[in-house]
């Protein structure tokens, strides 16, 4: 198993915090933001399948804010690789 060393940057963590505090943010955006925020100082944590799916849907939705997309991108960056090496 490949050791993951990515952590959420301060900019992405701040964006995730904004998404979580915004009452108009979607459930999917909040799910991916929560995942990104939980990995801010934990390089051993990886994104779950459900959080990765929510982040992907958040990125594809044209109505999401810049903060939502920033935190969703961070969430997907910390996803384990699908291919086996």
C-alpha positions in Angstrom: 0.0 0.0 0.0 1.3 3.4 -1.0 1.6 5.9 1.9 -0.3 9.1 1.4 1.3 12.3 2.4 -1.2 14.9 1.1 -2.9 17.1 3.7 -5.5 19.8 3.2 -3.8 23.2 2.7 -4.7 26.2 4.8 -6.5 27.8 1.9 -8.6 24.7 1.2 -9.3 24.3 4.9 -10.6 27.9 5.1 -12.7 27.3 2.0 -14.1 24.1 3.6 -14.9 26.0 6.8 -16.9 28.6 4.8 -18.8 25.9 3.0 -19.8 24.2 6.3 -20.9 27.5 7.8 -23.0 28.5 4.8 -26.6 27.5 5.2 -27.2 27.5 1.4 -24.5 25.0 0.7 -25.7 21.6 -0.6 -25.4 18.4 1.3 -22.8 17.0 -1.1 -20.7 20.2 -0.8 -20.8 19.9 2.9 -19.9 16.2 2.8 -16.8 16.9 0.7 -15.9 20.0 2.8 -16.1 17.9 6.0 -13.8 15.3 4.5 -11.3 17.9 3.5 -11.3 19.6 6.8 -10.9 16.3 8.7 -7.7 15.6 6.8 -6.1 19.0 7.4 -3.5 17.7 9.8 -3.8 14.0 9.3 -1.7 12.6 6.4 -2.7 9.0 7.1 -6.4 9.7 6.5 -7.8 9.1 3.0 -11.1 10.1 1.4 -13.9 7.6 1.6 -15.9 6.5 -1.5 -19.0 8.4 -0.5 -17.0 11.6 0.2 -15.2 11.3 -3.1 -18.4 10.8 -5.0 -19.9 13.9 -3.3 -16.8 15.9 -4.2 -17.0 14.8 -7.8 -20.6 15.8 -8.0 -19.8 19.1 -6.4 -17.1 19.9 -9.0 -19.4 18.9 -11.9 -22.3 21.1 -10.7 -22.2 24.5 -12.3 -24.0 26.2 -9.5 -21.4 25.6 -6.7 -19.3 28.3 -5.2 -15.6 28.7 -5.5 -15.1 27.7 -1.9 -17.1 24.5 -2.5 -15.0 23.6 -5.5 -11.7 24.3 -3.7 -12.6 22.0 -0.8 -14.0 19.4 -3.2 -10.7 19.4 -5.2 -8.7 19.0 -2.0 -10.9 16.0 -1.0 -10.3 14.3 -4.3 -6.6 14.9 -4.2 -6.5 12.8 -1.0 -8.3 9.9 -2.6 -6.3 6.7 -2.9 -5.3 5.7 -6.5 -7.7 3.2 -8.1 -5.0 1.5 -10.2 -2.8 -1.1 -8.6 0.9 -0.7 -9.0 
